[in-house]
Amino acid sequence: MKSWRQGQILDVIDHEPVVSQEILRQKLKTRGIDATQATISRDLKNLGLVKRAGDGAYVRPGAERPNPAGAADHLRRAV
């Protein structure tokens, strides 16, 4: 059950931005998974998921892609 639930979590975050555990809990519920916030929190930690800097969505470690347009904008403001 745990590995299946964690697989579903990865599927959700791979296909759409999820910015909170509550939103993730609701999305899992639509898939027939009734998990508590504490369980989801443990799963996120076990999976090593992190929040993306730009929008705060959960992503797999290393999945954050640099945004070249954002980097240029940041450089322009710095200059």
N, C-alpha and C positions, 0 to 999 in steps of 0.2 A: 504494500500500500504506500509506504513512504517513498520508495523509488518511483512509483507511478505518479504520485502527487508531485514530486520534484521534477519529473519529466514534463508534466503539464505546466508547471511554473516556468520552466525554460521555454516551452513552446509559446506561452503567452508573451513573455518578455522579448522573445525573438521576433514576434510579429506585430507588436504594438507597444507604444511607450506606456509604462506603468510607473507612476510617480509616488504611489503610497501603498502601504500594506493593505489598507482598507479597499482600495481599488482592486488590488490583486485578489483579495479574499472574495470580492463580488464576482470577479471574472472566473475564478475557480468554481464558485457556487453555480454559475451558469453551465459549467461542465460537469456538475453533479458531485463536486467535492466540497464538503462542508468542513472547513478547517478553521481553527481559532486563530486569532492574531498571534498568539504565542507560538503556535505550531508553524505558522508562516514565517515568523521572525527567525525561528531555529532553522527552517529550511533555507532561507536566504543566506544565513551565516554558513551553513553546511555547504551550500553551492558556491560560496565565495562571491556572490553577486555584489556589485558596487553600484553607486549612483553616479550617473553621467553628470559631468560638470555643467554642461549647457542647460539642460532642462530638468535635471534631477530624476530622470527615469532610470530604473534598474537595468543593468547590462551585465553581461559576462565579463570577467576580468580580461583586460586587453582588447575588449570590443570597442572601446572609445576610439573613434576616428578623429584625427585632427581635422579641423575645418579650415581649409586654406583661405576661404573668403573671410572668415572670422579673424584669422591671424593677420590678414592684410588690413582689416579694419582696425584691429588692436594696434598694429604698427603705425597706421596713419594717425590715430589719436595720440599715440605716444610722441610722435614727431610734432 
